[in-house]
Amino acid sequence: MNREAVHKKYSIPFEVLKKYESSSIAKVQSEGAATIYDDYALKELSFIMSLLDFGFSWDEIMSYMKMKKDSKYCHCMDLLNEKRNDMLEEIHKKEQMISRIDYLKYEMKKDLDDTKG
């Protein structure tokens, strides 16, 4: 499957495809001017897209993929745990903000009830 077909079928941005093609981990074939993606490359790209969704930078992705290739699974797990912890911290901050909003709403309702009574 060529780059355009991969982009269209899997909605992978051209920027990601080009970065992948120029990376040291790329498993693509060249047929003239076209780049051909096999099943292995598509599987890797799917995984890369997940890592991007999780907030990994391209450099982090390349490090992760190299560690995975070198069977350094403990280091991969560390990176995933770090991202997970970052997400949890973000969630906790948002929860605190929601609680503050709820308190402001409570105070406002209380003030309105006091002025009515």
N, C-alpha and C positions, 0 to 999 in steps of 0.2 A: 504494500500500500504506500503511495507517495505522500509527501507532506500535506498537500492540499486535501487529499482524501482523509487523512488522519485528523486534520483540523476540522473538517466538515462533520465527519462521523462521530468524533469523540469530543468536540468542542475544546480542543487543546489550543491555546493561543499560539500564533506563529512565533512569538518571542520565545516561548518555552521550547518549542520544537527546534528553533535555531540554536538556542543555548545548549540544548541536549546534543544536537548534532556536532557542535564544536567542542563538547566536553570529552574528557578522557574515558568516560564510561560508556559512551555511545556505542550501540550495537546496530549500526545501519549500513546498508549497502548503497553504492552509487551506481546508477545506470544512466550514463551520459550526464546530463545536467540535473536529473531527478535523484532524490534521496528516497530509498525504499526502506520502510519499517517492517520488520518481521514480527512474529508473535512475541518474542522475547522483548524486543524494544517497546512494543505496545504495553506489555505488562510493567516494564520499568517506568514508562511514562505515566501509567495509571498510578503507580506508587508515588512518583514524583509529584503528581497533581495533589495527592492526599497530603504529602508533606507541605506543599505550598498552602493548602487549605488550613493546615495546622499552624501556620505562621513561620515556617522555616524560611530562612533566606536562601538564595541560590548557593552561597558558599557553604552554609550548613548542610544543605542537601548533598552537595558534592562530597563533603566530609563524611556524612552518614553513609552514602552509597559506597565510598571507598572502604569504610570500616566494615560494612556489610559484606563486601566482596572479599575482604581479608579475614572474614569470620570473627571479627571483634564485636560479638553480639552484646557483651557487657557495656561497651562504649555506646553502642546504638541504643541500648535500653536507658542509659544515662541521659542521652539527648532527648529521648521520648519522655522520660520522667521530668526533665527540666521544662519541656514545652507544656506538659500537663500541669505542672505546678504553676507556671506562668499563667495559664488559662484559669486555674482555680483562684489565683490571686486576683485576676481581673473580675471574676464572678463575685468574689467576696466584696470587692470595692463597689461593684454595681449594686449588690444587696444592701450595703451600708447606705448608698445614695438613695435607694428606694425607701429604706427605713426613715431617712431624714425627710424625704418628700411626704411620707405618710404622717410623720409627726407634724410637719407644717400644715398639712390638711386638717389634722386633728385640732391643732391650735386655732386655725382659722374657723373651723366649725364651732369650736367652743366659744370663741369671741362672738360669732354670729348669734349663737344661742343665748349668750349673756346680754346682748343688746336687744333681743326680742323679749326677754323675760322680764 
